[in-house]
Protein backbone atom coordinates (compact mmCIF):
# COMPACT_ATOMS: atom_id res chain seq x y z
CA UNK A 1 0.00 0.00 0.00
CA UNK A 2 2.95 2.32 0.33
CA UNK A 3 6.28 3.01 2.04
CA UNK A 4 7.46 6.12 3.89
CA UNK A 5 10.70 7.18 5.56
CA UNK A 6 11.34 9.38 8.61
CA UNK A 7 14.55 10.97 9.85
CA UNK A 8 15.39 10.45 13.52
CA UNK A 9 18.01 12.00 15.81
CA UNK A 10 21.75 11.65 15.12
CA UNK A 11 21.24 10.91 11.44
CA UNK A 12 19.26 7.72 12.05
CA UNK A 13 16.09 6.94 10.13
CA UNK A 14 13.23 4.48 9.97
CA UNK A 15 11.49 3.04 6.91
CA UNK A 16 7.94 1.70 7.14
CA UNK A 17 5.88 -0.16 4.54
CA UNK A 18 2.20 -0.97 4.90
CA UNK A 19 0.82 -4.05 3.13
CA UNK A 20 -2.36 -6.06 3.23
CA UNK A 21 -2.36 -9.36 5.11
CA UNK A 22 -3.13 -12.28 2.82
CA UNK A 23 -6.26 -14.28 3.68
CA UNK A 24 -7.42 -11.83 6.34
CA UNK A 25 -10.29 -9.39 6.64
CA UNK A 26 -10.00 -5.67 5.89
CA UNK A 27 -9.25 -4.82 9.52
CA UNK A 28 -5.71 -6.24 9.45
CA UNK A 29 -2.56 -5.09 7.70
CA UNK A 30 1.15 -5.82 8.03
CA UNK A 31 3.67 -3.13 8.92
CA UNK A 32 7.27 -3.77 7.89
CA UNK A 33 9.66 -1.54 9.86
CA UNK A 34 13.38 -1.10 9.16
CA UNK A 35 15.59 1.01 11.45
CA UNK A 36 19.04 2.16 10.41
CA UNK A 37 20.28 1.55 13.98
CA UNK A 38 19.40 -2.17 13.91
CA UNK A 39 19.53 -2.78 10.14
CA UNK A 40 16.82 -5.41 10.27
CA UNK A 41 13.17 -5.74 9.33
CA UNK A 42 10.51 -6.11 12.03
CA UNK A 43 7.02 -7.23 10.98
CA UNK A 44 3.93 -6.36 13.00
CA UNK A 45 0.25 -6.98 12.34
CA UNK A 46 -1.72 -3.77 12.70
CA UNK A 47 -5.40 -3.14 13.36
CA UNK A 48 -7.14 -0.97 10.80
CA UNK A 49 -10.45 0.81 11.45
CA UNK A 50 -13.29 -1.69 10.87
CA UNK A 51 -15.37 -1.64 7.68
CA UNK A 52 -12.90 0.64 5.94
CA UNK A 53 -12.13 0.00 2.27
CA UNK A 54 -8.79 1.76 1.83
CA UNK A 55 -6.12 2.04 -0.84
CA UNK A 56 -3.10 4.29 -0.36
CA UNK A 57 -2.43 6.77 -3.17
CA UNK A 58 0.47 8.41 -1.30
CA UNK A 59 2.24 8.29 2.07
CA UNK A 60 4.49 10.56 4.15
CA UNK A 61 5.85 11.11 7.65
CA UNK A 62 4.34 13.76 9.92
CA UNK A 63 6.12 15.98 12.49
CA UNK A 64 8.59 13.25 13.41
CA UNK A 65 5.90 11.37 15.31
CA UNK A 66 3.59 9.61 12.86
CA UNK A 67 3.27 7.98 9.46
CA UNK A 68 0.36 8.84 7.16
CA UNK A 69 -1.15 6.83 4.33
CA UNK A 70 -3.57 8.76 2.12
CA UNK A 71 -6.54 7.48 0.16
CA UNK A 72 -7.46 10.58 -1.85
CA UNK A 73 -11.02 9.28 -2.22
CA UNK A 74 -11.56 8.59 1.50
CA UNK A 75 -9.11 10.16 3.96
CA UNK A 76 -5.88 9.59 5.91
CA UNK A 77 -4.70 6.61 7.98
CA UNK A 78 -2.29 7.66 10.74
CA UNK A 79 -0.05 5.41 12.81
CA UNK A 80 2.06 6.63 15.75
CA UNK A 81 5.82 6.10 15.47
CA UNK A 82 6.25 5.00 19.11
CA UNK A 83 3.78 2.16 18.63
CA UNK A 84 5.80 0.98 15.65
CA UNK A 85 9.12 0.94 17.46
CA UNK A 86 8.08 -0.47 20.83
CA UNK A 87 8.49 -4.22 21.16
CA UNK A 88 5.35 -6.19 21.92
CA UNK A 89 2.99 -3.34 21.04
CA UNK A 90 0.38 -3.93 18.35
CA UNK A 91 0.15 -0.74 16.26
CA UNK A 92 -3.28 0.74 15.63
CA UNK A 93 -4.40 3.25 13.06
CA UNK A 94 -6.43 6.39 13.39
CA UNK A 95 -8.57 7.32 10.38
CA UNK A 96 -9.17 10.97 9.52
CA UNK A 97 -11.89 11.37 6.87
CA UNK A 98 -11.80 14.10 4.26
CA UNK A 99 -13.68 17.35 4.97
CA UNK A 100 -17.46 16.92 4.83
CA UNK A 101 -17.65 19.15 1.76
CA UNK A 102 -15.36 16.76 -0.16
CA UNK A 103 -17.36 13.86 -1.64
CA UNK A 104 -15.98 10.37 -1.08
CA UNK A 105 -15.99 7.69 -3.75
CA UNK A 106 -15.60 3.96 -4.07
CA UNK A 107 -12.57 3.32 -6.24
CA UNK A 108 -14.50 1.06 -8.61
CA UNK A 109 -17.00 3.87 -9.04
CA UNK A 110 -14.38 6.20 -10.53
CA UNK A 111 -13.18 3.57 -13.01
CA UNK A 112 -16.69 2.69 -14.21
CA UNK A 113 -17.27 6.25 -15.39
CA UNK A 114 -17.40 7.06 -19.08
CA UNK A 115 -14.20 9.03 -18.53
CA UNK A 116 -12.31 7.18 -15.73
CA UNK A 117 -10.66 9.45 -13.15
CA UNK A 118 -7.43 9.06 -11.22
CA UNK A 119 -7.64 10.55 -7.70
CA UNK A 120 -4.36 12.43 -8.30
CA UNK A 121 -6.03 14.31 -11.13
CA UNK A 122 -8.10 16.41 -8.73
CA UNK A 123 -6.72 15.97 -5.18
CA UNK A 124 -3.42 16.16 -3.34
CA UNK A 125 -2.48 15.87 0.36
CA UNK A 126 0.92 16.56 1.94
CA UNK A 127 2.61 17.60 5.17
CA UNK A 128 3.89 21.12 4.56
CA UNK A 129 5.70 23.01 7.30
CA UNK A 130 4.43 20.52 9.88
CA UNK A 131 0.80 20.95 8.77
CA UNK A 132 -1.25 18.43 6.78
CA UNK A 133 -2.88 20.24 3.87
CA UNK A 134 -5.31 19.15 1.19
CA UNK A 135 -5.95 20.77 -2.18
CA UNK A 136 -8.98 19.60 -4.11
CA UNK A 137 -10.62 20.56 -7.40
CA UNK A 138 -14.29 20.66 -6.45
CA UNK A 139 -16.58 19.53 -9.25
CA UNK A 140 -13.79 17.97 -11.33
CA UNK A 141 -15.35 15.60 -13.87
CA UNK A 142 -18.84 16.45 -12.61
CA UNK A 143 -19.40 20.09 -13.55
CA UNK A 144 -18.35 22.28 -16.44
CA UNK A 145 -14.80 23.56 -16.10
CA UNK A 146 -15.84 27.16 -15.40
CA UNK A 147 -17.71 25.93 -12.31
CA UNK A 148 -14.74 24.01 -10.88
CA UNK A 149 -12.89 25.54 -7.92
CA UNK A 150 -9.54 24.95 -6.25
CA UNK A 151 -9.86 24.67 -2.48
CA UNK A 152 -7.09 24.39 0.12
CA UNK A 153 -7.86 22.76 3.48
CA UNK A 154 -5.69 22.59 6.61
CA UNK A 155 -5.90 19.85 9.27
CA UNK A 156 -5.61 20.93 12.91
CA UNK A 157 -2.57 19.81 14.92
CA UNK A 158 -4.75 17.43 16.96
CA UNK A 159 -5.75 15.84 13.63
CA UNK A 160 -9.45 16.36 14.31
CA UNK A 161 -10.69 19.35 12.31
CA UNK A 162 -10.31 20.52 8.73
CA UNK A 163 -10.33 24.28 8.11
CA UNK A 164 -10.97 25.80 4.69
CA UNK A 165 -8.11 28.20 3.90
CA UNK A 166 -8.65 29.52 0.39
CA UNK A 167 -10.73 29.07 -2.76
CA UNK A 168 -9.86 29.91 -6.37
CA UNK A 169 -12.01 29.54 -9.50
CA UNK A 170 -10.70 27.80 -12.61
CA UNK A 171 -12.49 30.43 -14.69
CA UNK A 172 -10.15 33.03 -13.13
CA UNK A 173 -7.17 31.01 -14.39
CA UNK A 174 -8.65 31.15 -17.89
CA UNK A 175 -9.29 34.89 -17.54
CA UNK A 176 -5.73 35.66 -16.41
CA UNK A 177 -3.39 37.77 -18.53
CA UNK A 178 -0.85 34.95 -18.58
CA UNK A 179 -3.39 32.47 -20.00
CA UNK A 180 -4.50 34.88 -22.72
CA UNK A 181 -0.96 35.90 -23.67
CA UNK A 182 -0.15 32.28 -24.55
CA UNK A 183 -3.37 31.86 -26.53
CA UNK A 184 -4.41 28.85 -24.44
CA UNK A 185 -7.90 27.36 -24.72
CA UNK A 186 -10.29 27.02 -21.79
CA UNK A 187 -9.35 23.46 -20.87
CA UNK A 188 -9.58 22.18 -17.32
CA UNK A 189 -6.16 21.84 -15.60
CA UNK A 190 -5.41 18.82 -13.43
CA UNK A 191 -2.95 17.18 -10.97
CA UNK A 192 -2.86 19.97 -8.33
CA UNK A 193 0.25 20.09 -6.12
CA UNK A 194 0.80 22.39 -3.14
CA UNK A 195 3.98 24.45 -3.00
CA UNK A 196 6.31 23.29 -0.23
CA UNK A 197 7.58 26.78 0.60
CA UNK A 198 4.91 29.26 -0.51
CA UNK A 199 1.63 29.55 1.35
CA UNK A 200 -1.56 29.27 -0.73
CA UNK A 201 0.37 28.53 -3.94
CA UNK A 202 -0.80 25.60 -6.08
CA UNK A 203 0.80 24.16 -9.20
CA UNK A 204 -1.31 22.43 -11.85
CA UNK A 205 -0.86 20.70 -15.17
CA UNK A 206 -2.53 22.14 -18.28
CA UNK A 207 -2.63 20.05 -21.45
CA UNK A 208 -3.40 21.63 -24.83
CA UNK A 209 -5.28 18.90 -26.70
CA UNK A 210 -7.79 18.90 -29.51
CA UNK A 211 -10.58 17.00 -27.73
CA UNK A 212 -12.16 17.46 -24.29
CA UNK A 213 -15.21 15.88 -22.69
CA UNK A 214 -18.50 17.59 -21.86
CA UNK A 215 -17.16 18.89 -18.54
CA UNK A 216 -14.01 20.42 -19.99
CA UNK A 217 -11.75 17.61 -18.75
CA UNK A 218 -8.79 16.52 -20.86
CA UNK A 219 -9.35 13.33 -22.85
CA UNK A 220 -6.23 11.58 -24.09
CA UNK A 221 -7.67 8.23 -25.15
CA UNK A 222 -11.12 6.71 -25.64
CA UNK A 223 -12.33 3.43 -27.12
CA UNK A 224 -12.49 4.65 -30.70
CA UNK A 225 -9.95 7.45 -31.00
CA UNK A 226 -6.91 9.10 -29.52
CA UNK A 227 -6.77 12.85 -29.08
CA UNK A 228 -3.84 14.83 -30.38
CA UNK A 229 -1.66 16.04 -27.51
CA UNK A 230 0.08 19.25 -28.56
CA UNK A 231 1.82 20.77 -25.54
CA UNK A 232 1.37 21.41 -21.86
CA UNK A 233 1.98 24.10 -19.27
CA UNK A 234 2.88 24.14 -15.62
CA UNK A 235 0.47 26.60 -13.98
CA UNK A 236 1.33 28.48 -10.79
CA UNK A 237 -1.68 29.87 -8.93
CA UNK A 238 -0.97 32.26 -6.07
CA UNK A 239 -4.36 32.41 -4.35
CA UNK A 240 -3.35 34.96 -1.74
CA UNK A 241 -2.18 37.56 -4.30
CA UNK A 242 -4.49 36.49 -7.15
CA UNK A 243 -1.62 35.83 -9.56
CA UNK A 244 -1.46 33.20 -12.30
CA UNK A 245 1.62 32.32 -14.34
CA UNK A 246 2.33 29.62 -16.94
CA UNK A 247 5.55 27.77 -17.69
CA UNK A 248 5.14 26.29 -21.22
CA UNK A 249 6.60 22.86 -22.00
CA UNK A 250 6.49 20.99 -25.30
CA UNK A 251 5.14 17.45 -25.66
CA UNK A 252 8.66 16.27 -26.49
CA UNK A 253 10.01 17.53 -23.15
CA UNK A 254 7.56 15.54 -21.03
CA UNK A 255 4.97 13.24 -22.66
CA UNK A 256 1.55 13.25 -21.02
CA UNK A 257 1.65 9.46 -20.59
CA UNK A 258 4.56 9.82 -18.14
CA UNK A 259 2.81 12.45 -16.06
CA UNK A 260 2.02 12.06 -12.35
CA UNK A 261 1.82 14.22 -9.23
CA UNK A 262 5.36 13.16 -8.29
CA UNK A 263 6.69 14.33 -11.65
CA UNK A 264 4.83 17.62 -11.29
CA UNK A 265 6.41 18.17 -7.89
CA UNK A 266 9.81 17.73 -9.53
CA UNK A 267 8.81 20.06 -12.34
CA UNK A 268 7.80 22.71 -9.79
CA UNK A 269 11.23 22.56 -8.20
CA UNK A 270 12.91 22.77 -11.60
CA UNK A 271 10.71 25.69 -12.56
CA UNK A 272 11.57 27.63 -9.40
CA UNK A 273 15.27 26.83 -9.83
CA UNK A 274 15.05 28.06 -13.40
CA UNK A 275 13.61 31.36 -12.23
CA UNK A 276 16.39 31.75 -9.65
CA UNK A 277 19.05 30.93 -12.25
CA UNK A 278 17.58 33.44 -14.68
CA UNK A 279 17.44 36.15 -12.01
CA UNK A 280 21.07 35.43 -11.11
CA UNK A 281 22.13 35.76 -14.75
CA UNK A 282 20.27 39.05 -15.12
CA UNK A 283 21.85 40.39 -11.95
CA UNK A 284 25.33 39.37 -13.12
CA UNK A 285 24.77 40.92 -16.55
CA UNK A 286 23.61 44.23 -15.09
CA UNK A 287 26.54 44.27 -12.70
CA UNK A 288 28.92 43.54 -15.58
CA UNK A 289 27.50 46.43 -17.58
CA UNK A 290 28.03 48.76 -14.64
CA UNK A 291 31.57 47.48 -14.03
CA UNK A 292 30.73 46.19 -10.55
CA UNK A 293 31.74 42.80 -9.23
CA UNK A 294 28.98 40.54 -7.94
CA UNK A 295 29.68 38.41 -4.89
CA UNK A 296 27.54 35.30 -4.16
C-alpha positions in Angstrom: 0.0 0.0 0.0 3.0 2.3 0.3 6.3 3.0 2.0 7.5 6.1 3.9 10.7 7.2 5.6 11.3 9.4 8.6 14.5 11.0 9.9 15.4 10.5 13.5 18.0 12.0 15.8 21.8 11.7 15.1 21.2 10.9 11.4 19.3 7.7 12.1 16.1 6.9 10.1 13.2 4.5 10.0 11.5 3.0 6.9 7.9 1.7 7.1 5.9 -0.2 4.5 2.2 -1.0 4.9 0.8 -4.0 3.1 -2.4 -6.1 3.2 -2.4 -9.4 5.1 -3.1 -12.3 2.8 -6.3 -14.3 3.7 -7.4 -11.8 6.3 -10.3 -9.4 6.6 -10.0 -5.7 5.9 -9.2 -4.8 9.5 -5.7 -6.2 9.5 -2.6 -5.1 7.7 1.2 -5.8 8.0 3.7 -3.1 8.9 7.3 -3.8 7.9 9.7 -1.5 9.9 13.4 -1.1 9.2 15.6 1.0 11.5 19.0 2.2 10.4 20.3 1.5 14.0 19.4 -2.2 13.9 19.5 -2.8 10.1 16.8 -5.4 10.3 13.2 -5.7 9.3 10.5 -6.1 12.0 7.0 -7.2 11.0 3.9 -6.4 13.0 0.3 -7.0 12.3 -1.7 -3.8 12.7 -5.4 -3.1 13.4 -7.1 -1.0 10.8 -10.4 0.8 11.4 -13.3 -1.7 10.9 -15.4 -1.6 7.7 -12.9 0.6 5.9 -12.1 0.0 2.3 -8.8 1.8 1.8 -6.1 2.0 -0.8 -3.1 4.3 -0.4 -2.4 6.8 -3.2 0.5 8.4 -1.3 2.2 8.3 2.1 4.5 10.6 4.1 5.8 11.1 7.7 4.3 13.8 9.9 6.1 16.0 12.5 8.6 13.2 13.4 5.9 11.4 15.3 3.6 9.6 12.9 3.3 8.0 9.5 0.4 8.8 7.2 -1.1 6.8 4.3 -3.6 8.8 2.1 -6.5 7.5 0.2 -7.5 10.6 -1.9 -11.0 9.3 -2.2 -11.6 8.6 1.5 -9.1 10.2 4.0 -5.9 9.6 5.9 -4.7 6.6 8.0 -2.3 7.7 10.7 0.0 5.4 12.8 2.1 6.6 15.8 5.8 6.1 15.5 6.3 5.0 19.1 3.8 2.2 18.6 5.8 1.0 15.6 9.1 0.9 17.5 8.1 -0.5 20.8 8.5 -4.2 21.2 5.4 -6.2 21.9 3.0 -3.3 21.0 0.4 -3.9 18.3 0.1 -0.7 16.3 -3.3 0.7 15.6 -4.4 3.2 13.1 -6.4 6.4 13.4 -8.6 7.3 10.4 -9.2 11.0 9.5 -11.9 11.4 6.9 -11.8 14.1 4.3 -13.7 17.4 5.0 -17.5 16.9 4.8 -17.6 19.1 1.8 -15.4 16.8 -0.2 -17.4 13.9 -1.6 -16.0 10.4 -1.1 -16.0 7.7 -3.7 -15.6 4.0 -4.1 -12.6 3.3 -6.2 -14.5 1.1 -8.6 -17.0 3.9 -9.0 -14.4 6.2 -10.5 -13.2 3.6 -13.0 -16.7 2.7 -14.2 -17.3 6.2 -15.4 -17.4 7.1 -19.1 -14.2 9.0 -18.5 -12.3 7.2 -15.7 -10.7 9.4 -13.2 -7.4 9.1 -11.2 -7.6 10.5 -7.7 -4.4 12.4 -8.3 -6.0 14.3 -11.1 -8.1 16.4 -8.7 -6.7 16.0 -5.2 -3.4 16.2 -3.3 -2.5 15.9 0.4 0.9 16.6 1.9 2.6 17.6 5.2 3.9 21.1 4.6 5.7 23.0 7.3 4.4 20.5 9.9 0.8 21.0 8.8 -1.3 18.4 6.8 -2.9 20.2 3.9 -5.3 19.1 1.2 -6.0 20.8 -2.2 -9.0 19.6 -4.1 -10.6 20.6 -7.4 -14.3 20.7 -6.5 -16.6 19.5 -9.3 -13.8 18.0 -11.3 -15.3 15.6 -13.9 -18.8 16.5 -12.6 -19.4 20.1 -13.6 -18.4 22.3 -16.4 -14.8 23.6 -16.1 -15.8 27.2 -15.4 -17.7 25.9 -12.3 -14.7 24.0 -10.9 -12.9 25.5 -7.9 -9.5 25.0 -6.3 -9.9 24.7 -2.5 -7.1 24.4 0.1 -7.9 22.8 3.5 -5.7 22.6 6.6 -5.9 19.8 9.3 -5.6 20.9 12.9 -2.6 19.8 14.9 -4.7 17.4 17.0 -5.8 15.8 13.6 -9.4 16.4 14.3 -10.7 19.4 12.3 -10.3 20.5 8.7 -10.3 24.3 8.1 -11.0 25.8 4.7 -8.1 28.2 3.9 -8.6 29.5 0.4 -10.7 29.1 -2.8 -9.9 29.9 -6.4 -12.0 29.5 -9.5 -10.7 27.8 -12.6 -12.5 30.4 -14.7 -10.2 33.0 -13.1 -7.2 31.0 -14.4 -8.7 31.1 -17.9 -9.3 34.9 -17.5 -5.7 35.7 -16.4 -3.4 37.8 -18.5 -0.9 34.9 -18.6 -3.4 32.5 -20.0 -4.5 34.9 -22.7 -1.0 35.9 -23.7 -0.1 32.3 -24.6 -3.4 31.9 -26.5 -4.4 28.8 -24.4 -7.9 27.4 -24.7 -10.3 27.0 -21.8 -9.3 23.5 -20.9 -9.6 22.2 -17.3 -6.2 21.8 -15.6 -5.4 18.8 -13.4 -3.0 17.2 -11.0 -2.9 20.0 -8.3 0.3 20.1 -6.1 0.8 22.4 -3.1 4.0 24.5 -3.0 6.3 23.3 -0.2 7.6 26.8 0.6 4.9 29.3 -0.5 1.6 29.5 1.4 -1.6 29.3 -0.7 0.4 28.5 -3.9 -0.8 25.6 -6.1 0.8 24.2 -9.2 -1.3 22.4 -11.8 -0.9 20.7 -15.2 -2.5 22.1 -18.3 -2.6 20.1 -21.4 -3.4 21.6 -24.8 -5.3 18.9 -26.7 -7.8 18.9 -29.5 -10.6 17.0 -27.7 -12.2 17.5 -24.3 -15.2 15.9 -22.7 -18.5 17.6 -21.9 -17.2 18.9 -18.5 -14.0 20.4 -20.0 -11.8 17.6 -18.7 -8.8 16.5 -20.9 -9.4 13.3 -22.8 -6.2 11.6 -24.1 -7.7 8.2 -25.2 -11.1 6.7 -25.6 -12.3 3.4 -27.1 -12.5 4.6 -30.7 -10.0 7.4 -31.0 -6.9 9.1 -29.5 -6.8 12.9 -29.1 -3.8 14.8 -30.4 -1.7 16.0 -27.5 0.1 19.2 -28.6 1.8 20.8 -25.5 1.4 21.4 -21.9 2.0 24.1 -19.3 2.9 24.1 -15.6 0.5 26.6 -14.0 1.3 28.5 -10.8 -1.7 29.9 -8.9 -1.0 32.3 -6.1 -4.4 32.4 -4.4 -3.4 35.0 -1.7 -2.2 37.6 -4.3 -4.5 36.5 -7.2 -1.6 35.8 -9.6 -1.5 33.2 -12.3 1.6 32.3 -14.3 2.3 29.6 -16.9 5.5 27.8 -17.7 5.1 26.3 -21.2 6.6 22.9 -22.0 6.5 21.0 -25.3 5.1 17.5 -25.7 8.7 16.3 -26.5 10.0 17.5 -23.2 7.6 15.5 -21.0 5.0 13.2 -22.7 1.5 13.2 -21.0 1.7 9.5 -20.6 4.6 9.8 -18.1 2.8 12.4 -16.1 2.0 12.1 -12.4 1.8 14.2 -9.2 5.4 13.2 -8.3 6.7 14.3 -11.7 4.8 17.6 -11.3 6.4 18.2 -7.9 9.8 17.7 -9.5 8.8 20.1 -12.3 7.8 22.7 -9.8 11.2 22.6 -8.2 12.9 22.8 -11.6 10.7 25.7 -12.6 11.6 27.6 -9.4 15.3 26.8 -9.8 15.1 28.1 -13.4 13.6 31.4 -12.2 16.4 31.7 -9.7 19.1 30.9 -12.2 17.6 33.4 -14.7 17.4 36.1 -12.0 21.1 35.4 -11.1 22.1 35.8 -14.7 20.3 39.1 -15.1 21.9 40.4 -12.0 25.3 39.4 -13.1 24.8 40.9 -16.5 23.6 44.2 -15.1 26.5 44.3 -12.7 28.9 43.5 -15.6 27.5 46.4 -17.6 28.0 48.8 -14.6 31.6 47.5 -14.0 30.7 46.2 -10.5 31.7 42.8 -9.2 29.0 40.5 -7.9 29.7 38.4 -4.9 27.5 35.3 -4.2 
